[in-house]
Amino acid sequence: MGEVRSYRSLFRQEDLVRFEVVVRETDLSIGVRREAFSGELVRRTSAFVRRLRSVLEAYVEGDPGFVAALDPYSAGQGAPAIAVDMAAAAAAAGVGPMAAVAGAFAHYTGRMLARHSRDVIVENGGDIYLKTSVRRTVGIYAGASRFSHRLALEVQPFQSPLGICTSSGTVGPSLSLGRADAVVILAPSPLTADAAATAVGNRVRGPGDVEEAAIFAGSLAGVTGAVVIAGDRMAAWGEVKLVPLDERAGG
């Protein structure tokens, strides 16, 4: 777990106050503007995440197929909004709903916090909701690849709110059918980015697949940018600006 969470240092932003909310498997690292931070905001965020988990857990208890599906799966009648959104984002990418669960919690929590802070970062297992009023950079962690800890994504305010989500077949506990060291997807919603990252990652069996996988990412609805890394190969598509990690700002 220490290795998996070490990437959090790659998006540290010194102008924001950071706090964590952990509710069972949901482990959020959150940054908000200093003037927006308060103990009450932390308590409100924790209560929000607990309610969101409770609603989703109650639903999937009665629909176990929702959790087990690896292919598109429709949410049942009366499903909560989070389950409906997960199913829709996953279907657009051709994967099962749980491929969007981390992005869903980042998305919903980020939107809630955006009502209180002009700048918000919510990271959940490498999946990020980002709303920013200044240029920011987010470092890329790609396990043992030579690109790991060397590159960062530069994000301008006009691109946000933005979802930046990562899937890996070599790092972390999340299910991937591929062997990418990192697939990073940019999309307006973290739900879209999370599901797409899984779909793209599933297509990478080795370094020779990175270019084709990046092109595939560009065919998915809502995806605005992609970076695919496997071993010593990397490919990028769309609205992506990569900068050396040591030149990144704010962290």
Phi and psi in degrees as a GROMACS rama.xvg file:
@    title "Ramachandran Plot"
@    xaxis  label "Phi"
@    yaxis  label "Psi"
@TYPE xy
-59.5149  -40.9875  GLY-2
-67.2315  -43.1295  GLU-3
-62.27  -42.2673  VAL-4
-85.003  -3.9811  ARG-5
-63.201  -22.7973  SER-6
-63.9553  -16.1239  TYR-7
-60.4141  -25.0231  ARG-8
-67.2253  -16.5485  SER-9
-78.9018  -14.2873  LEU-10
-125.037  23.0247  PHE-11
-63.0981  128.867  ARG-12
-121.577  115.84  GLN-13
-71.0935  -17.2831  GLU-14
-84.4104  -4.7803  ASP-15
-110.67  149.733  LEU-16
-91.1722  129.87  VAL-17
-107.467  145.483  ARG-18
-148.956  164.997  PHE-19
-120.05  145.921  GLU-20
-126.899  119.131  VAL-21
-121.833  119.103  VAL-22
-130.281  99.5809  VAL-23
52.9787  -122.363  ARG-24
-75.239  -15.8746  GLU-25
-80.6055  116.358  THR-26
-129.023  96.7967  ASP-27
-102.2  131.683  LEU-28
-106.198  123.272  SER-29
-125.242  138.301  ILE-30
-126.044  133.364  GLY-31
-135.352  164.802  VAL-32
-63.7496  148.215  ARG-33
-57.3858  -40.3026  ARG-34
-71.8076  -16.5078  GLU-35
-90.9377  -17.7353  ALA-36
-74.8792  139.688  PHE-37
-162.603  162.192  SER-38
-61.065  -34.6664  GLY-39
-64.5883  -38.617  GLU-40
-64.6662  -39.8131  LEU-41
-61.7616  -46.321  VAL-42
-63.5329  -41.4804  ARG-43
-64.2371  -40.0837  ARG-44
-67.0321  -42.7343  THR-45
-61.1879  -43.6732  SER-46
-65.161  -37.9528  ALA-47
-62.3046  -45.881  PHE-48
-66.0129  -39.9211  VAL-49
-62.3186  -42.7638  ARG-50
-63.6465  -42.8771  ARG-51
-62.8149  -44.0354  LEU-52
-62.9521  -42.0756  ARG-53
-61.8161  -42.1912  SER-54
-64.3679  -45.915  VAL-55
-67.7326  -42.6588  LEU-56
-63.2332  -39.3018  GLU-57
-63.343  -37.9395  ALA-58
-68.983  -49.7198  TYR-59
-69.2873  -20.7099  VAL-60
-62.1448  -33.2399  GLU-61
-93.847  -3.01446  GLY-62
-140.088  70.0579  ASP-63
-62.0602  -22.98  PRO-64
-63.7144  -25.9208  GLY-65
-61.969  -39.0544  PHE-66
-78.9625  -36.9335  VAL-67
-79.8672  -22.4494  ALA-68
-65.0957  134.3  ALA-69
-105.971  -4.10063  LEU-70
-120.401  167.772  ASP-71
-49.5884  137.235  PRO-72
-147.112  124.75  TYR-73
-79.7736  139.845  SER-74
-70.1558  143.889  ALA-75
-75.54  171.169  GLY-76
-60.2938  133.915  GLN-77
81.0872  7.37859  GLY-78
-64.412  145.575  ALA-79
-67.9242  161.931  PRO-80
-56.825  -38.7775  ALA-81
-63.625  -39.3895  ILE-82
-68.953  -40.1856  ALA-83
-61.9274  -44.4524  VAL-84
-65.547  -40.8666  ASP-85
-62.0975  -45.562  MET-86
-63.5229  -39.9491  ALA-87
-67.4096  -44.9943  ALA-88
-64.2861  -41.2631  ALA-89
-67.1051  -39.9956  ALA-90
-62.6106  -38.2492  ALA-91
-63.71  -26.4357  ALA-92
-98.3969  -7.99207  ALA-93
80.9436  27.2254  GLY-94
-128.52  177.194  VAL-95
-79.1625  158.416  GLY-96
-57.6802  -34.5714  PRO-97
-68.0925  -11.4028  MET-98
-65.6057  -15.5827  ALA-99
-110.716  9.23265  ALA-100
-69.0795  -42.8827  VAL-101
-65.8912  -41.9039  ALA-102
-63.549  -34.1582  GLY-103
-63.0954  -45.2982  ALA-104
-67.9796  -37.0594  PHE-105
-64.0623  -41.9428  ALA-106
-64.3218  -53.6551  HIS-107
-64.9065  -41.9265  TYR-108
-67.8691  -40.919  THR-109
-62.3187  -43.517  GLY-110
-63.5505  -38.4602  ARG-111
-63.2942  -44.9268  MET-112
-70.4313  -27.4811  LEU-113
-64.6664  -16.484  ALA-114
-75.9481  -13.2956  ARG-115
-115.625  -20.3492  HIS-116
-138.087  135.397  SER-117
-68.4345  -29.0929  ARG-118
-120.207  130.941  ASP-119
-142.096  134.293  VAL-120
-126.535  125.411  ILE-121
-124.716  119.664  VAL-122
-116.357  132.695  GLU-123
-136.527  96.9442  ASN-124
63.3151  34.1167  GLY-125
90.9455  1.59177  GLY-126
-108.667  128.655  ASP-127
-125.038  136.054  ILE-128
-102.007  127.386  TYR-129
-131.434  121.868  LEU-130
-123.037  124.995  LYS-131
-142.03  147.823  THR-132
-105.681  -0.441973  SER-133
-135.17  163.851  VAL-134
-64.5999  133.993  ARG-135
-134.603  160.121  ARG-136
-128.712  146.039  THR-137
-127.713  117.278  VAL-138
-69.4496  153.512  GLY-139
-105.265  124.34  ILE-140
-104.595  121.055  TYR-141
-129.519  42.9646  ALA-142
57.0234  -127.34  GLY-143
-84.7066  -2.31058  ALA-144
-61.6351  149.701  SER-145
-67.6044  -14.0321  ARG-146
-84.1766  -13.1969  PHE-147
-63.1655  135.48  SER-148
64.4435  16.3202  HIS-149
-116.481  -21.3102  ARG-150
-124.219  152.049  LEU-151
-136.353  150.788  ALA-152
-87.5632  132.017  LEU-153
-97.7226  130.109  GLU-154
-122.68  128.493  VAL-155
-96.2687  154.968  GLN-156
-54.1886  -37.3177  PRO-157
-65.85  -17.0287  PHE-158
-82.1596  -13.3494  GLN-159
-101.285  157.388  SER-160
-63.0565  145.401  PRO-161
-141.857  140.023  LEU-162
-98.7012  130.622  GLY-163
-126.11  107.686  ILE-164
-126.066  145.367  CYS-165
-124.45  136.442  THR-166
-122.861  144.908  SER-167
-143.413  140.777  SER-168
-95.4589  -2.13465  GLY-169
-121.565  -10.1362  THR-170
-129.296  134.345  VAL-171
85.5175  171.626  GLY-172
-90.0664  -10.3123  PRO-173
-66.3096  147.581  SER-174
-73.4662  126.99  LEU-175
-140.38  138.321  SER-176
-91.044  0.649236  LEU-177
-111.421  -171.086  GLY-178
-127.651  30.4507  ARG-179
-70.2866  143.278  ALA-180
-76.1586  -32.8163  ASP-181
-162.5  132.219  ALA-182
-119.862  114.56  VAL-183
-109.575  123.691  VAL-184
-117.668  136.561  ILE-185
-109.266  135.386  LEU-186
-159.176  157.768  ALA-187
-58.2597  -29.8646  PRO-188
-117.136  135.063  SER-189
-61.4097  -27.0413  PRO-190
-60.698  -48.8198  LEU-191
-62.0609  -45.4947  THR-192
-64.7036  -39.7622  ALA-193
-65.8786  -49.4567  ASP-194
-63.1714  -41.8085  ALA-195
-65.5076  -37.7679  ALA-196
-61.3476  -39.2337  ALA-197
-65.525  -45.6719  THR-198
-62.0846  -42.9957  ALA-199
-68.7423  -44.5528  VAL-200
-58.9348  -34.3539  GLY-201
-63.0815  -20.767  ASN-202
-90.9832  -4.1338  ARG-203
-100.56  107.797  VAL-204
-97.8672  -17.0913  ARG-205
-173.929  178.522  GLY-206
-55.2893  -30.2147  PRO-207
-70.5088  -8.56191  GLY-208
-97.888  -2.32477  ASP-209
-65.9357  -39.7554  VAL-210
-67.4362  -45.927  GLU-211
-62.2345  -38.6981  GLU-212
-66.5102  -38.7545  ALA-213
-65.0472  -39.7431  ALA-214
-64.4088  -41.1711  ILE-215
-60.3005  -41.0445  PHE-216
-55.6642  -39.9524  ALA-217
-66.5481  -16.7751  GLY-218
-87.0045  -9.32325  SER-219
-85.8829  135.568  LEU-220
-59.5781  131.176  ALA-221
90.0968  -16.3661  GLY-222
-75.5067  129.352  VAL-223
-108.401  -16.6419  THR-224
-164.303  157.243  GLY-225
-153.516  144.127  ALA-226
-130.048  127.558  VAL-227
-122.235  125.849  VAL-228
-127.378  130.806  ILE-229
-145.482  116.002  ALA-230
60.3667  -123.402  GLY-231
-98.5599  15.4419  ASP-232
-117.886  143.714  ARG-233
-142.884  143.654  MET-234
-136.808  147.168  ALA-235
-132.88  151.317  ALA-236
-142.17  144.978  TRP-237
83.2001  -150.623  GLY-238
-81.564  71.8339  GLU-239
-126.154  126.685  VAL-240
-119.078  115.96  LYS-241
-99.8768  134.964  LEU-242
-129.443  154.296  VAL-243
-59.0683  141.364  PRO-244
-61.2387  -33.4625  LEU-245
-74.7983  -4.92151  ASP-246
-104.082  4.01089  GLU-247
-69.137  153.754  ARG-248
-102.02  147.939  ALA-249
79.2547  10.5032  GLY-250
